[in-house]
Amino acid sequence: MVNADIHHIKSRLEWGQPAFTIIDVRDRSTYNQGHIMGALPIPMEDLVSRARASLHNQRDIYVYGKDDLQAADAVRRLRAVGFANVAEIQGGMPAWQSIGGPMEGVS
């Protein structure tokens, strides 16, 4: 996986498919203002240690950040420590919102 198809992720989320994780690497206050439903908030500085501690390295992981560069950096970091199935959600929140993806924390 390199880049994730947001329609595929939305479908997996809506159908309750198991065995995947969405990680939001933006700062906590931005995450609290709205995020993809079920996304885990893991800031970049904690990403590798927390992922290693709590996620299986064969799990499907989708990552988004404040922009595509941050998401790509997060994907590189996770792959470097052995996570095989990591993909960037290109376009992040704006792309997710444009397809009506389920959100949490939005007022």
C-alpha positions in Angstrom: 0.0 0.0 0.0 1.3 3.4 -0.9 -1.7 5.7 -1.2 -5.1 4.8 0.1 -8.3 5.1 -1.9 -10.5 7.1 0.4 -13.6 5.5 -1.0 -12.3 2.1 -0.1 -11.5 3.2 3.4 -14.9 4.8 3.8 -16.5 1.5 2.7 -14.4 -0.5 5.1 -15.4 1.9 8.0 -19.1 1.9 7.1 -19.2 -1.9 6.9 -17.4 -2.3 10.2 -14.5 -4.3 8.7 -12.0 -5.3 11.2 -8.2 -5.3 11.1 -7.4 -1.8 10.1 -6.4 1.3 12.0 -6.6 5.0 11.0 -4.0 7.3 12.6 -4.3 11.0 12.8 -0.8 12.6 13.3 -2.0 16.1 13.6 -1.7 17.9 17.0 -4.2 17.1 19.7 -6.2 20.4 19.5 -6.7 20.0 15.7 -7.7 16.4 16.2 -10.3 17.5 18.8 -11.8 20.0 16.3 -12.8 17.1 14.1 -11.3 13.8 12.8 -12.2 10.7 10.8 -14.4 8.4 12.8 -12.4 6.0 14.9 -9.1 7.6 14.1 -6.4 7.3 16.8 -4.6 10.5 17.7 -0.9 9.8 17.7 1.3 12.9 17.3 4.4 12.5 15.2 6.8 12.6 18.1 5.1 9.5 19.6 4.2 7.7 16.4 6.8 5.0 16.3 6.9 4.1 20.0 3.1 4.0 20.3 2.6 2.1 17.1 5.1 -0.5 18.1 3.5 -0.9 21.6 -0.1 -1.2 20.4 -0.3 -2.3 16.8 0.6 -5.5 15.0 3.1 -4.8 12.2 0.9 -6.7 9.6 -2.2 -4.6 10.4 -3.6 -2.3 7.6 -2.8 1.2 8.8 -4.0 4.4 7.1 -2.4 7.7 8.1 -3.4 11.3 7.6 -1.9 14.6 8.9 -2.1 18.3 8.5 -1.0 17.9 4.9 0.2 15.2 2.5 3.9 15.8 3.4 3.3 15.1 7.1 1.3 12.0 6.2 4.0 10.7 3.9 6.6 11.3 6.6 4.5 9.3 9.1 4.2 6.4 6.5 8.0 6.4 6.0 8.6 6.3 9.7 6.3 3.4 10.2 7.6 1.4 7.3 11.2 2.0 8.5 10.4 0.1 11.8 8.7 -2.8 10.1 5.0 -1.9 9.5 4.3 -3.5 6.1 0.7 -2.3 5.3 0.8 1.4 5.8 -0.8 3.9 3.4 -1.3 7.7 3.3 -4.8 9.1 3.0 -3.9 11.7 0.4 -5.8 14.9 0.8 -6.4 14.2 4.5 -9.4 15.7 6.1 -10.5 17.9 3.1 -10.5 14.8 0.8 -12.4 12.8 3.5 -15.0 15.5 3.9 -15.5 15.9 0.2 -16.8 12.3 0.0 -18.9 12.6 3.1 -16.8 10.3 5.2 -18.0 9.8 8.8 -16.5 12.3 11.2 -16.3 12.7 15.0 -15.7 15.8 17.1 -17.1 18.3 14.5 -19.4 20.9 16.0 
